[in-house]
Structure formats: structure tokens, C-alpha cells
Amino acid sequence: MAVNRIARLFLLLLPLLGLASCASQVKARHPVSYHFEPGRTALLKNGLAYAPKSAPLAVKRAIAAGNRLQRMPYKWGGGHARLDDSGYDCSGTVSYVLRSAGLMQGCMPSNGFFSYGSKGAGRWITIYIRRGHVFVTIAGLRLDTGGPGARSGPRWKPETRAGPGHVLRHPAGY
């Protein structure tokens, strides 16, 4: 009897610990690629992103926040102890843009995004999560601190990145 209670308690705590199975999640099946489509995707010019005019205000705010991070260095734990920090890690970056857009409060580690928002890809914002890393696409443009072979600070990255293996989430309505 006590063993059953302990097992039920453990199952209830799994999502809070970031250990929930990804089996019920929507996973990426294709690489993350960027190509500009007028009116539908962000324009990347000279390292800065420009939102489509038709984008919702929250999307425009998220892009403006991503632009503010473009010269920041990678900093492990950056954006967690201090919301406005001298550098940002992957989850600090995603938390910063979502918070600036009014789509979340505070910040969370990468594994916390497994339960953020709604399942699947969003129309405007999609969060890609795997154990230990998270990045986001906003209006089709990837904001990421990593990439093949190296860590950088938060940067808009038009290069293709592997998507399979990542769980997809999005802010409800976006």
C-alpha cells in the first residue's frame, strides 16, 4: 500500500522535476530552416531581425528583445539570477524574449520548457527543447546560443539546424 502511494507521488512529481516522458509530446521531424517570405517571416538584415508588419505585438516585442541580446556573450546561468544580465545561456535567452513579449514571468531552465505553453509548433513562435538545451524561432527566424560545434551568445541564426530529437512547444495563441 505504501509503495503504491510512493509510486503515485513520484508520477505526480515527474513534470515538476523535468523528468516527464517526451512520448506524449510533439517532436520535430525536420531540420529548422529559415527562408524569408515577405509578410510571413522576420527579415534578417545586418544581424538584426525585423518583424512582419502583420505580426502580433507580442511577436514584435519578442523580436525586439532578441535584437537587444545580439552582442551579449554566452554565460552559463546567464539570465537566471539576474533578469537583465551581462550574458545569457540558452534558457536565459528564451526566457528573456518570452518575458519581454509578456508571454511568461520569471525564467526557467531548459528542461522547464518541456511543460511550457502548448504542444507543437506555433504559428509565430516555436520553442525547441531537448535535455540540456532550448532555442526558439520567432516569425521563422531562429534565436539560439548554440549550433554545430560551438557556443556563442544569443544570435539570430539563419543557418539550418537539426530539428529531430527536439520537443516542440509554443505560447498559447502564437
N, C-alpha and C positions, 0 to 999 in steps of 0.2 A: 504494500500500500504506500509506504513512504517513498519507495523507488519510483512509483508512478507519479507521485506529486513532484518529485525532483525532476523527472524527465519532462513533465509538462511545464514546469518553471523554466527549465533550460530552453525549451522550444519557444517560449514567450520572450526570452531574453535574446535569442539569436539575432533578430533585426537590430536591436539596440547595440549589440556588440559588433555589428558589421559582418557577421558570420552567416547570414541567411543564404540559402541556396540561390544561385542565379538561374536555376531551372525554370522558375516561373517568370523570369524577366525576358524582355525583348532584347535580343543580341544583334549587333551589327553583322551584316552579311557581306558588305562590300567595303572597299577602301574609302577613305574620306578624301574626296577630291573637290577642288574649287575651280569653277569657271564662271566668269562674270556673265550675268544675264540682266540687262537693264530693267529696273523696276522690281526685280525679284531678289537680287543678291547685293551684298555690300561691294562697293568699289574699293580696291586697294590701290593707293597711289602714294608713292614716296614714303612707304612704311606706315601710312595712316589709313584707316578704314572710314568709308563714308556710307551711311545708311541709305537705303532706298527711300524716296520721299513718302511712299505708301506704308512704310514700316510703322508699327505702333510705337508710341512714345517710350515704352519700356525697352524696346529693342534699340531705339536711338540712344537712350541713356546707357545701355549695356555697351554699345559700340564706343561711345564717348569715354566710358570707364576703361575699356580695353586700350584705347588710344593713350590714356594717361599713364598706362603701365609700360609703354613701349621701350623706354630707356632703362627700366628697372632691371637690376641683376636677379639671378636666381638666388634665393636664400632659403635654405631648409627651415621650415617652420614659419617662413615669412607670411605675414598677413593673418596670423593666428593670435599671437599675444597682443599685437597692435594692429588695428584695422587699417590704419594708414601707416605703412611700414617703409623701410628703406630697400626692401626687396621682397619677392614673393615666390613661394613654391607653387606647385600645380593646383592644389586645393585652395590655397590662399588666393590665387588668381581667379579661379572660378567663383569663389565666394565673393570676392571684391566686385566683380562685374554684376553678379546677380543681386547683391546688396545695393549697389549703386542704381540698379534698374528698379528697385523696390520689389524684387521678387523673392527675397529671403532676408532674414535678420541674422546678425552674427556671422559666424563662419563654421565650417565643418571640415573634418579630414576627408581625404579622398573616399574612403570606404563608407562614409556617411551619405554620399550621393547615391548609393545603391537604393536608398529609400526616399530620395528627394522627389517631389513633384509627381508626374505621371509617367507611366510606362511608354516606351517607344520614342520615335523621333518626333520632334516638334516641327511646326510649320516655320518658325523663326529661330528658335533656339533649341539645340540638341546637346545634351551632356553625354560624353563618352566615358565610361568608368570601367576600370579593371582593378584588381587588387593592387594597391600601391600607386595608382596614377589616375588622373582625371584631366580631361580637356573639354573644350566647348566649341561648337560652331554657332556663330551668330550671323543671321542672314547669309548663310552659306560659307562664311569665312572662318577658318579655324584659328582659335586663340589657344596657344599651347606653350608650355615651358620646356617640352622635350621634343625629341624627334630621333631619327635614326642616328645612333652613336653619340649624342651629346645632349647636355642640359644647357639651356640658355634661360634667360629671364623670360617673362611673358612676351610673346611676339605673335603678330598675325603671320600665319604660315600658309601660303598658297600651295606649297608642295603636297603631293599625295602622301597620306599616311595610312598604314594598315588599320582597318576598322574591325575585322573579325576578331572575336575574343572580348570585345568591349560590350558592356550593357548600355542600352540607350534609355535616357530619361529626358524629360523636358518640363519646364514650368507649365503648370496647367494653363491652357489657353494660348500658349505661344509655341 
